[in-house]
């Protein structure tokens, strides 16, 4: 994940958000490349967005929502995950030419809206949310 691509994703998300949110863009290891919190976004949106990006970067799923669906009925598998993982919608993996290069986490709105913003930012940057 380049800083330029991270800025493009975050800029689009912030410009399109209908209310204050936080957006975190991570590399393929889940480490933060760029973080932005809009004025008046609740403080907890920062940690939530970071955890969403981290989870989407480090898991084998394309989104935090997909991962939650995969493990929903298996408490043993759910308990075996990294404790920093989250299963709230709003985290999506970022792919470039089929290779996972990072992820985006958005927090501050209902999960489906967070995820739609994350996906839109990825696409606006010329990247993909699928391999």
C-alpha positions as CSV (number, residue, x, y, z in Angstrom):
1,X,0.0,0.0,0.0
2,X,1.6,3.3,-1.1
3,X,1.0,6.5,0.8
4,X,-0.4,8.0,-2.4
5,X,-3.0,5.2,-2.7
6,X,-3.8,5.5,1.0
7,X,-4.4,9.2,0.7
8,X,-6.6,8.7,-2.4
9,X,-8.7,6.1,-0.4
10,X,-9.0,8.3,2.7
11,X,-9.7,11.5,0.8
12,X,-12.6,9.8,-1.1
13,X,-14.1,8.3,2.1
14,X,-13.9,11.6,4.0
15,X,-15.4,13.5,1.1
16,X,-18.3,11.1,0.7
17,X,-19.1,10.4,4.4
18,X,-22.5,11.7,5.3
19,X,-21.5,12.1,9.0
20,X,-18.2,12.2,11.0
21,X,-16.2,8.9,10.7
22,X,-12.7,7.6,11.1
23,X,-10.9,5.9,8.3
24,X,-7.7,3.8,8.6
25,X,-5.7,2.4,5.7
26,X,-3.3,-0.4,6.5
27,X,-0.5,-2.3,4.6
28,X,-0.8,-6.0,4.0
29,X,0.4,-6.8,7.5
30,X,-2.3,-4.6,9.1
31,X,0.1,-1.8,10.1
32,X,-1.4,1.7,9.7
33,X,-0.2,3.6,6.6
34,X,-2.7,6.5,7.1
35,X,-5.4,7.4,9.6
36,X,-7.9,10.2,9.5
37,X,-10.6,11.2,12.0
38,X,-13.2,13.8,10.9
39,X,-14.1,16.6,13.2
40,X,-16.7,15.5,15.7
41,X,-16.2,11.8,15.1
42,X,-16.6,9.9,18.4
43,X,-13.2,8.9,19.8
44,X,-14.0,5.1,19.7
45,X,-14.3,5.3,15.9
46,X,-10.5,5.4,15.8
47,X,-9.8,2.1,17.4
48,X,-12.8,0.5,15.6
49,X,-11.5,1.7,12.2
50,X,-8.0,0.5,13.0
51,X,-9.2,-2.9,14.1
52,X,-11.3,-3.3,11.0
53,X,-8.4,-2.5,8.7
54,X,-6.1,-4.8,10.7
55,X,-8.6,-7.7,10.5
56,X,-9.2,-7.3,6.8
57,X,-5.5,-7.1,6.0
58,X,-4.5,-10.1,8.1
59,X,-7.4,-12.5,7.6
60,X,-8.0,-14.6,4.5
61,X,-11.5,-13.0,4.0
62,X,-12.1,-10.1,1.7
63,X,-14.0,-8.2,4.4
64,X,-14.7,-8.2,8.1
65,X,-18.3,-9.0,7.3
66,X,-17.3,-12.0,5.2
67,X,-15.1,-13.3,8.1
68,X,-17.9,-12.9,10.6
69,X,-20.2,-14.9,8.4
70,X,-17.6,-17.6,8.0
71,X,-17.1,-18.2,11.7
72,X,-20.5,-17.2,13.1
73,X,-21.6,-20.7,14.0
74,X,-18.2,-22.0,15.2
75,X,-17.3,-20.7,18.7
76,X,-14.1,-22.6,18.8
77,X,-12.9,-21.0,15.5
78,X,-14.1,-17.6,16.7
79,X,-12.2,-17.9,19.9
80,X,-9.0,-18.9,18.1
81,X,-8.6,-15.6,16.2
82,X,-6.1,-12.8,17.0
83,X,-7.7,-10.8,19.9
84,X,-7.3,-7.6,17.9
85,X,-9.6,-8.9,15.2
86,X,-13.1,-7.5,14.9
87,X,-16.1,-8.9,13.1
88,X,-18.0,-5.6,12.6
89,X,-18.7,-4.6,9.0
90,X,-16.6,-1.8,7.6
91,X,-13.2,-3.4,7.0
92,X,-12.3,-4.4,3.4
93,X,-9.2,-5.9,1.9
94,X,-7.4,-4.0,-0.9
95,X,-6.1,-5.8,-3.9
96,X,-3.9,-4.7,-6.8
97,X,-3.6,-7.0,-9.8
98,X,-4.9,-9.9,-7.6
99,X,-2.4,-9.4,-4.8
100,X,-3.6,-8.2,-1.3
101,X,-1.7,-5.0,-0.6
102,X,-3.6,-3.8,2.5
103,X,-7.0,-2.9,3.8
104,X,-9.3,-0.1,4.8
105,X,-11.4,0.3,7.9
106,X,-14.2,2.8,8.3
107,X,-16.1,3.4,11.5
108,X,-18.8,5.9,12.6
109,X,-21.9,4.8,10.7
110,X,-23.9,1.6,10.6
111,X,-21.8,-1.3,9.4
112,X,-23.2,-1.5,5.9
113,X,-22.6,2.2,5.3
114,X,-19.0,1.9,6.7
115,X,-18.4,-1.0,4.4
116,X,-19.8,0.9,1.4
117,X,-17.6,3.9,2.1
118,X,-14.5,1.6,2.4
119,X,-15.3,-0.2,-0.9
120,X,-16.0,3.1,-2.7
121,X,-12.6,4.5,-1.5
122,X,-10.8,1.5,-2.8
123,X,-12.4,1.7,-6.2
124,X,-11.9,5.5,-6.4
125,X,-8.2,4.8,-5.9
126,X,-8.1,2.4,-8.9
127,X,-7.8,-0.7,-6.7
128,X,-10.1,-3.6,-6.1
129,X,-11.8,-5.2,-3.1
130,X,-11.6,-8.7,-4.7
131,X,-8.6,-10.7,-5.8
